[in-house]
Amino acid sequence: MTRLLISLLLTAALHAQNPYEFYFKSLNDYQKRDYNAFLENAKKAYNLAPIQIEFNHNLSRAYALKGQHEQALELLKKITAMGFDFSPQTDSAYAALWDSCELKTIVRDWNRLEVPTNVSKKAFSVDEKDLIPEGITYDPLNQLFYLSSIYKRKIVSVDKKRVAKDFASEAQDDLWSTLGMKVDGFRRTLWVASVIGSPRMKGYDEKDQGRSAIFKYDVDKGTLIKKYVVSNKPKAHLFNDVTFTPNGDLFITDSETGSIYVITAAGDSLEVFLAEKFIYPNGIVLNDDGYLYVAHWQGVSRIDLMTKTVVDLTCPATTTLTGIDGLYWHKNALIAVQNGAGPHARIMRFFLNATGDGVDRAEILEYGNPIYNIPTTGVIVNNEFYFIANSQLRSFTEDGKIFDLDQLKEPVVMKVKL
């Protein structure tokens, strides 16, 4: 959910060396104009995690400032080919290269990509600026959208006339921050991931930090059926997103422990399915063949539910599977909200190969729409992808106080054709 949480998890996962530690050191070196140290720490961060776009760009800037122009340009070409624009033509770190043919070619190549930046359409907004939604789902029977709330600890429904009302009011049923959600239309249930993850929640108490739960609601009656809770002892948890199988088994990503949990329809209890397997697992989806796909800090992996075999998806050098939040399945492709892989968020479609273990090609559905303020998750309805465009997840002070209402905007859900 946040860079801090990712950093903390990486510390546990990588033990002695955390790439973000060197990355943040390098940024501090840059501010102090210590370009030798900037390059040294930028290299260390990159060498530990070369798949991270921000580390590539950071190292490119360091090379440029040290006059190592060939290396700087090589990295710029790489990330530009992946569909990311860091605007080097206005970045003073590249000032010595502004008049070079090589840099002008990189800028021209970016412009030739004709990346779609404003193709989605507004579906609806919610007149509740401090909602801070993270998850969205849809019930096709009642034609209702549901939005979660990080700050207000509730669930909002939006009908076909775009009228919003509380499905579950603030802290009802002891809800905490609500995140990923899914409607099981056949069983008429709404599954909700909830967590005490940070002070960005009303009624936050530090001693409860790291508690998580899954809430199971009757989607028609609005009543709680059952709550599945995990303690923050001995470890903190962060239930982030959910998906379910045709027989009603629910799978859950725990971003804090790196695990996948399951609530089987037969057992109806919360169990570990894969323990501490990933670094910050987030979006999760089931494909038509019964495989789970999980987005995590290092990319996307496929899980065989029968054998629990995990395969990391391959992808061409011209794209990346890192930085994905919401993840969805549509016609042999993964639809992804990629909000952590570059200077601007984007909505992606990754077409998979015949065996489902790699990406054949990637398509940018939308990039850097001006309305974006940390898009998070979405839902597919009638071949259109509806997604939260401006979650405003960072609209808090350092101590967790939400910004004043005049600094916030109404949450907007956009839609793009698939």
N, C-alpha and C positions, 0 to 999 in steps of 0.2 A: 504494500500500500504506500509506503514512504521510503525515501532513500535511507533514512535512519534505520528502519526495520531491516531493510536489505543488508545494510552494513553490519548490523548486529548478527544477523543470521550467517553472513559470510564469515564473520569472525569464528563462529562455532564450526562452520563447515570446512574452512580452510586452515583452521588452527593457527599456524605460525604467521601466515602472510595473508593480508586482506588487501585486495587491489584498491578498494576505496580509500584505505588509509593513505596509500601513496598518491592516489588521485587528488585527494583533498590537500595533501601536503604540497603537491605540485601547483595547485591553484593559489595557495598561500605564497609560494615562491614567486609565482608570476606577479602577484600584487606587490611584492617587495622588490620586483625587478631583478631578482636573482635568477637569471636565465640559465646559468649552469645547473643550479639545483632544480629548476623547473624541468629541464630536459632529463635530468637523472631520475627524478621521481615519476615523470610522465612515462619514461621507458619502463620503469618497474611496474607501474599499473598496467600498461599495455601488455607486457610480457606475461603477466599473470592472467589476463583476460582479454586476448586480442579480438574476441568476438564482439566486445562492447563498442558501439559506435562512438560514444563520448570519449572513450580512451583513445581511439584512432584520431579523432579530431584534435584532442588535447596534445597528443604527441606531434601531430602535423604542425600545430602552432609553435610548439617548442623548437622543432627543427627549423622552422622559418626564422625564428628570432635568433637562432645561433648560426644562421647563414648556410645551413645544410638544406639547400633549396630542392635538390633532387628528391631527397627523402620526404620532404614536406609535400611536394606535388604528387608524389606517388600515393601517399595516403589520401590526399584530397580527391584524386581520381577514383580511388577505390570507393570512398563513401558517397561520392557524387553518382557513380554508376549504380549504387544501391538505392538511389532515389532520395538522398538527403541533401539539403541546401543549407550550408553554414555561412553563406554570403561572404566569402573570403575577399571579394572586391571592395568591401567596406570595413574589413577587420584590419586594424593597424598592425597586428602581428605579421601580416603578409605585405606590409607596405613596400618592402624591397622587391616584391614580385608583381606589384600592381601593373607595371608596364610590360611585363613579360608575355610573350606569345603563349607560353604554356598555361599560365593562369587564365588568360583571356579565353583559351580553348576550353578549359574546364567550365568556366562560366557559360560559354556558348553551348557546350554540351548539355548543361543543366537546362538551359532555356529550350533546347530542342526536345527535351523529354516531354514537354507540354503536360506537366503533372496537373491533374484536375484539383483545383483548390476551392471551388465553390459550386459543387454540383448537387449536394444534398439539399433537401427541402425541409422546411419547418413542419413537423407533425403536430406538436403542441407544446405549450409551456405550462408551468404550475405557478400560481400566484402565491409563492411561499419562498422568498429569497433565501431564507436560512435553512432550507430543507437539507441541503448538501447530500444529494442522492448519489449512491454508488451502484446499486443494482436495479435492473428492470426486467420484467417478464410480462407475459400476455396470456390471458385466458380466452381462447377462441369461442367458447360456448357463450360466455357472458359479454364478449367483446370488451374486455376490461384490461387496461394496462395497470401494472403495479410498480411503484417506485419505492426503493428503500431510503433510509435516512441515517447518515453517519451521526449527525449532530442531535437530531430530535428523537432518535430511538423509536421510530414508528414506521408504518407502511401506509402509503397513499395509493388509492385506486383512481384511475382516470377513465371515464366512460367514452362511448363513441361520439358524444356531443362535446367532449373535452372538458367535462365537469369533473373536478377533483374533490375527493373527500377522504377522510381517514378510514382505512380498512382496519388498522390497529392503531389506536391513539398513542400518544407519548408514554413510553414505559409501560404500556399495557402488557399484562402477562410477564412483567419484569423483562421486557425487551431491552437489549443493549443497542449499540450501534448496529444497524442492519446493513448487510452487504449483498452478496449474491442471492438470487431467488429463482425458483422455477415453479411453474404450475404443471402439475400432473393432471391433465384434463380428464383422463379416463377414470382416475380414482378420486377426482375432485378435491385434490389437496394442493396447498401452497407450501413449499419448502423454503425456509429462510435461514441464512447463515447470520449469526449475530456474535458480536465480540466486544469486550472491553479492551480496546487496543491503544487508546491514547486519550489525553485530556480533551480531545475534540469531540466530546460527548457530554450532553447534559447529565449532571449528577455523577460525574466521574469521581472515583475514589481510587487512589493509587494502589491500595492494598489488593484491589480486585483486578489490577492490570494483568492481562493474559488469560482471563477466563473466556471461554467460548461456548456456544450452544447452537444447536439446530432446532428451530421451531417448526412444528408441523400443524398447519391450520386447515380447517374445513373451508375451502375457498368460497362455498356458497353461503354458509352461515356466518363466517367470520369468527368462528370460535377456535380456540386452541385445542388440538387433539392431544399433543404430547410435546414435551421438551426434552432434548437429549443434551446433557451438560457435561463439560469436562472442566476440571479444576485447573488452577494455575500452579499447582504443586504436583510434582517437583519441577515441571516445565511449563512455561507459558505456551498458549495456543492462539492461533488466529485462523478460524474457519472463514474462508474467503469466498469460495464459489462452489456451486453444486450442479450435478446433472443426474439423471436417472435412466434406468434401463426399461425396456418394455414390460418386464415382469415386476417393476416397482422398486428395485434396489436403488438406493441413493448413494452417490459417491461425492466425497467432499475433499477439497484441498485445504490443508492446514499449512499456511504459509510460514508460520513461525517454526514448526518442527520439521518442515519439509516432507510431511507424510500425506498419505491418502487414507481417508477414513471411509467406512461404508456402514450404511444401515440397511440390512437386507429386509425384504418384505416378509420373509418367513420368520426371521429372528427378532426383528423390531427392536434392536439394540445397537448402540454405537460401538463399532469395532475398528481396530487398525487393519487396513488392507495392505498397505505398503508403508513400512516404517522408515522415516528419515532418508528418503530416497533422492529427493530433489533439493535444490536451493530455491527457496521462495516459490513454490508452486502456486499458481493463480487460477487462470481460466481453465475450465475442464469441459469436455464435450464427448458424447458417444457418437460414433459414426454408424452408417447403415449396416455394417458388418459386425457390429458388436465390439469394436475396439474403443478404448478410451484414448483421447488425446489430451495431454496436459501441457499448458504453457508454464514455463519457469524461467528463472534468471538466465539459464544457459541456452534456452531455445524452446523447442517443443518435442515431447516424447510420446510414443504410442505404447499403450499397455494392453497386453493380451489378458483378458479377464479370467481365462481358464488356467493359464500357466503363470500369470503374473510377470511374464517376460517383458522387459522394457527395452524399446528400441528408440534411439535418438534420431529424429528426422534429419535427413541431409537436405541441403538446399544449394542452389547455384551461388556463385561468388557475387552475383549481381543483386542479392537480397540478403535479408537477415531475419531470423525467427526470434530474436531477443526482444525484450521490452514489451511483451504482449500482456494485456490485461484480459478483457473478455475474449472468449474463443467459441466459435460456432461452426456447425457443419451444414454445408449446402452443396448438393450435387457434386460429390467427389472433390470438394474444395473446403478449406478452412477459411472462415471469415474471422478477421481479428481486429480488435481495437489495439493499435500499437502506439502506446502513449509514453514509452520509456526508452526509445531507441534512437533519438535524434533531437534536433532543435525544435521540431514541430511534430505533433501527433498526426497519425494517419489511420485511415480505415483500409485494410488490406484484404485481398483474396489470394490465397495460396492454393494453386491447383496441384493436386498430388499425382504421383505416378501410379501405375497400374497396381502395384503391390502395397500402396498406402504407407510406405516407409520413407518417403522423400518428396520434396517439392520439385515439380517439373518447371513451373514458372510462377512468377508473382505479378499481381496486378494491383496498382494503387487505385483504389476507388475514390479516395479523397485525401488531400494532404493540406494540413495547415489552414483549415477554414478559420477566418477571423473570429468566428463565434466560439471556437474551441477554448475551453479552460479546463483542461484535463478531462477529455472524454474517457469513459471507463468501460461500460458494458452495453450490451444491446440485446435485441431479440429479433428473430426473423418472422415476419408476418406477410403471407401472400407474396413471396418473392421480393420483399422489400426489407431492408435492414434498418430497424429503428434503434437509435443509440442515444445515450445521455451525452450531450455535447459539451456541457459546461458544469461539471460536478462541483467546481470551486473547492476542491479538497484542500488547497493550501490557503484558504481565506481565513486564517487563524493567526494570532500572535504566537510567539514562541512558547508562552505558558498555556496555550490552548484556548484563549479567549477568541470567540468568533468576531469577525469584523462587524462594524456597524452596518445596518441595513442599507444605508446610502452608498456603501462600498460594494454591495452585492447585487447580483442580477437574478431574475427569475430563472429557475432551471428550465432548460430547453431540450426537447427531444427532437432530433433530426431524423430524416429517413433518406436512404439512397437505394436505388433500384439495383437488383442483383442480376 
